[in-house]
């Protein structure tokens, strides 16, 4: 049992005063543009991640609708081949990197410090840097749509070499894609390091690892996956960038390069990436199901260890994306075995969720509906995943619409439904307002129906041989009916997503007010007012068991008395980090530099590249010497504005 | 506001049928996984395929020689080539066509070499729906018995740029 608060080692001492150089005064505005641009509050950063992610979800959804309208009828001319290639490439890139990942990051930011009983993340300014760098990458990659001389990337979201060489993709779209992903990688790795340190070092007294909420556990595993997987794509993208900009030959066949190297590097990143997308979803489900089943999570340690096993095995299955490249029988069988094996911990989790439901008092509020929908649709996606794992069957499914159906079941039916569940579950915490059930359920049923109508027929299309990424098809291929059905489903899904996003926005601004704990929750975030104050916890919570907050609510004798130490700490005040301009400055520098590299052929390109680099390094340098700063908050009183 | 407080002993450890159910499910997961190596060794499920390194120019030359030696006709300007029964055949993918049209005899087994001279393509045989990736620099050899007579369409299933959807070839089995 820990008795001292780890966070409280920054006191009113003189050491913190050696502030150092400050070109830009540390802003103090809590609201308004400056307040949001310079914030280091994990809750505000989480909200901005969430808003950006929802915006890009709508952009990616619009691109999906364009794809489906084009494919509704054979020999359609709604989009040109070139436009179609741009739209499907940007759809995949947007949904994965700009919608689902940041929506997960929004919850990491907002919920993890609250769940572990911390007052912020370990590195608040780094957190701000992650957010702005993510936005820089997102804006960069999307400006390719309309900047002069550019076009949107048209190489597919996994950009197989050597289609991406300057010979076959001479335009700037591929450069936007390379540098956009590279910047997004920086944002992800910085955020992942931050969360690892936060979860390991900033837990409240008594919050041992095996008492962590499962969402926090999954955040930890996801963060490890990010720092281990992203270097692979960083290398691949750097090699591709060198090939395109400086004439190297990593992927140039005529010079002895190996296009297949790209596939290996991409998928040793890309397969852990799909677990990066699904593990946070599994964490959310593991929070929602117990709350609305009125039971503790069934098999907590097994769910946690299964997450770890998924994370580990996730690095041993990448070549199942390459079964048809002719790897040889032994490699094929080995990767098939590893892929089958990864279904085991996934199945274990599903059984544990069903075990959680079993015998519970199930309450079908909106978050719970999404969670139940998740289990069913994620299982369908999982089953087709096992079908892909069988290499001979894979030889029939490779690059067909069967695969498209599979990964949309896992990513929409799985990740996105879990994220919607999380949005409905935690929106009351973030906004202090609770969503109405009627429209919530309407949104659920329309997304659920639309999704299944849109994607289930793709299984049939795939088994009938329809390949991915064709912009149109002939009427005699027997694909007409299911393509039309799929498009109708996609339109219904689009209406559903519109209902959900409008409903969530309306609720956040005008919804019915609720208290701190509308769902009778189990984890520490529900012990706080909604929305939580800037410093989160007046007194750091003490934790003596899993779901301790829930036990305390229902067993008054378990209330923790306010101790002498608590009173001392309260009198001392709560140390809060100062806001800073430099994370934003560094991100902007990164973005300018990337534009310079993309437009290297222009006379100003080299100056922008070097100038952006200078701004980046100046930002990071000044950030590192501006000193820790900070001020003290005394709960119940005005913030103590005496800076060190 | 709160939902409902559970009234009495709401938590039970798994026991009896629950434990059995969990155990059986777990065991079945492992059985399913182990079927992969089992099918590999006992069922010979994994397709025969070999790959060799080849320069795109060298593969082009071999294909041209193969076409010149075995040419039997022409359809829409694309040569129709009938390889010797049981022999080697070459199929070349390039933006955005398959070259040449192969004419095979029913019941004979062929070694079909596939490669690309520009960028990555995908061989997908319709309506059988069997797929292989065709990668420049790789000579991908499929040993295949032409079991069914008829005309088979080859579509490209690996995204290869603006002409991807029109990249269609043909294999005739007589």
Contacts between the chains, C-beta under 8 A, distances in Angstrom:
chain1	res1	chain2	res2	distance
A	81	B	162	4.9
A	81	B	163	7.6
A	81	B	164	7.9
A	81	B	165	7.0
A	82	B	162	5.8
A	85	B	159	7.9
A	85	B	161	7.5
A	85	B	162	6.6
A	154	B	161	7.9
A	155	B	159	7.7
A	156	B	159	4.6
A	160	B	120	5.4
A	160	B	158	7.1
A	160	B	159	7.1
A	161	B	120	7.5
A	162	B	119	5.0
A	162	B	120	6.9
A	162	B	136	6.8
A	163	B	119	4.9
A	163	B	120	6.5
A	163	B	159	7.0
A	163	B	160	6.3
A	163	B	161	6.1
A	165	B	119	7.7
A	168	B	95	7.9
A	168	B	118	7.1
A	168	B	119	5.5
A	168	B	161	6.3
A	169	B	161	7.9
A	253	B	56	5.8
A	253	B	136	4.3
A	253	B	137	4.5
A	254	B	56	6.7
A	257	B	137	8.0
A	258	B	137	6.6
A	259	B	119	7.4
A	259	B	120	5.9
A	259	B	135	5.8
A	259	B	136	6.3
A	259	B	137	6.8
A	260	B	135	5.7
A	260	B	137	7.8
A	260	B	138	7.0
A	294	B	3	7.6
A	294	B	4	6.8
A	294	B	6	5.1
A	294	B	10	6.5
A	295	B	10	6.4
A	295	B	11	6.4
A	296	B	11	6.4
A	298	B	14	7.6
A	322	B	133	7.5
A	324	B	122	7.7
A	324	B	131	5.0
A	324	B	132	5.0
A	324	B	133	5.0
A	325	B	51	7.7
A	325	B	133	4.6
A	325	B	135	6.5
A	325	B	138	7.6
A	325	B	140	7.8
A	326	B	49	4.5
A	326	B	50	7.0
A	326	B	51	3.9
A	326	B	132	6.9
A	326	B	133	7.4
A	326	B	138	6.8
A	326	B	140	4.6
A	326	B	141	8.0
A	327	B	51	7.9
A	328	B	49	7.7
A	328	B	50	7.9
A	328	B	51	7.6
A	329	B	40	7.0
A	329	B	46	4.6
A	329	B	48	7.8
A	332	B	40	8.0
A	332	B	46	5.1
A	333	B	36	6.5
A	333	B	37	5.9
A	333	B	40	4.0
A	333	B	46	6.1
A	336	B	36	4.5
A	336	B	40	7.5
A	336	B	46	8.0
A	337	B	33	6.6
A	337	B	36	4.5
A	337	B	37	5.6
A	340	B	32	6.2
A	340	B	33	4.0
A	340	B	35	7.5
A	340	B	36	4.9
A	341	B	33	4.9
A	343	B	29	6.8
A	343	B	32	7.2
A	343	B	33	7.1
A	344	B	26	7.8
A	344	B	29	4.3
A	344	B	30	6.7
A	344	B	33	6.2
A	347	B	25	7.0
A	347	B	29	5.1
A	348	B	26	6.9
A	348	B	29	7.4
A	351	B	22	6.3
A	351	B	25	5.4
A	351	B	26	7.9
A	355	B	14	6.8
A	355	B	18	7.3
A	355	B	22	7.3
A	358	B	18	7.2
A	359	B	12	6.7
A	361	B	4	6.8
A	361	B	6	6.6
A	361	B	10	7.5
A	363	B	3	5.9
A	363	B	4	7.6
A	386	B	32	7.3
A	389	B	36	7.2
A	390	B	36	7.2
A	390	B	39	7.6
A	390	B	45	7.5
A	391	B	45	7.0
A	391	B	46	5.2
A	391	B	47	7.6
A	392	B	45	4.7
A	392	B	46	6.4
A	392	B	47	6.4
A	395	B	47	5.9
A	395	B	130	5.7
A	395	B	131	5.5
A	395	B	132	7.4
A	396	B	129	4.9
A	396	B	130	6.1
A	396	B	131	6.7
A	397	B	131	7.7
A	398	B	122	7.4
A	398	B	124	7.9
A	398	B	131	4.1
A	398	B	133	7.6
A	398	B	157	7.0
A	399	B	122	5.5
A	399	B	124	7.3
A	399	B	131	6.4
A	399	B	157	4.1
A	399	B	158	5.9
A	400	B	124	7.5
A	400	B	129	7.0
A	400	B	131	7.5
A	400	B	157	6.7
A	463	B	129	7.0
A	464	B	127	7.8
A	464	B	129	7.5
A	465	B	124	6.6
A	465	B	126	4.8
A	465	B	127	6.2
A	465	B	129	4.4
A	465	B	155	7.2
A	467	B	122	7.2
A	467	B	124	5.9
A	467	B	155	5.7
A	467	B	156	7.2
A	467	B	157	3.6
A	468	B	157	6.9
A	468	B	159	7.1
A	469	B	159	4.2
A	469	B	164	6.2
A	470	B	164	6.1
A	470	B	165	3.8
A	471	B	164	7.7
A	471	B	165	5.5
A	472	B	165	5.9
A	473	B	165	7.0
A	514	B	1	6.2
A	515	B	1	5.7
A	517	B	1	7.9
A	517	B	2	6.8
A	518	B	1	5.4
A	518	B	2	7.6
A	519	B	2	8.0
A	519	B	3	6.4
A	520	B	2	4.3
A	520	B	3	5.0
A	520	B	4	7.6
A	520	B	5	7.3
A	554	B	5	6.2
